Amino acid sequence: MPGKILKLFKALYGLKIASKTWYNLLHSIFLSLGFSQTVIKPCIYFCNNSSVVAIAIIYVDDILFTINNIDLQWEFLQAMKSQFQLKITLKPACFVGL
């Protein structure tokens, strides 16, 4: 709309479509990083290439991530940091939803 000024009345966070938008964004990022989505639990992504196994479990806006290669772990974290502001907990006490 050239020449028009629009005012945003509601942030994306409060909209009904926000959860689907968030899911689509995370899904595309995980696919671009070489992960596959499990059929039975769509909130679980895995990457199994030769000797590297990585698993990411998503619950709303929390991600539990594990990998058996420390170099690729930091590569994953850097990719996520480039997209989001992260709070990293190295040893979570619990993970709700499992």
C-alpha positions, -999 to +999 in steps of 0.1 A: +000+000+000+022+028-012+015+061+005-004+045+034+005+043+070-006+012+088-009+008+126-004-026+141-030-032+168-020-066+179+014-083+181+019-117+164+024-133+198-013-128+207-028-139+174-043-173+168-020-179+139+011-172+160+017-209+170+014-221+134+038-194+122+063-203+150+060-240+141+065-233+104+096-212+111+112-238+134+103-266+109+120-248+080+151-241+101+154-277+112+150-290+077+176-266+064+200-279+090+195-315+078+171-327+104+141-350+097+108-349+115+095-381+131+062-394+119+047-404+152+058-373+172+061-342+150+077-323+178+108-345+176+135-339+149+165-361+143+197-361+122+215-394+117+245-390+094+273-416+095+287-413+130+267-382+141+234-385+158+214-354+168+179-352+184+159-320+190+126-321+210+104-290+208+077-280+233+061-247+226+092-224+226+116-247+244+140-269+225+159-298+241+189-307+219+215-334+222+242-345+198+272-368+200+297-344+183+307-312+202+318-293+171+285-298+154+267-289+187+283-254+185+275-252+148+239-259+156+239-233+184+254-207+161+227-213+135+200-210+161+216-178+176+216-162+141+178-166+141+167-163+177+177-148+211+186-179+231+189-188+267+211-219+270+208-243+299+235-270+297+219-294+321+181-289+323+165-302+355+133-313+337+115-309+304+077-305+305+058-324+279+076-357+278 
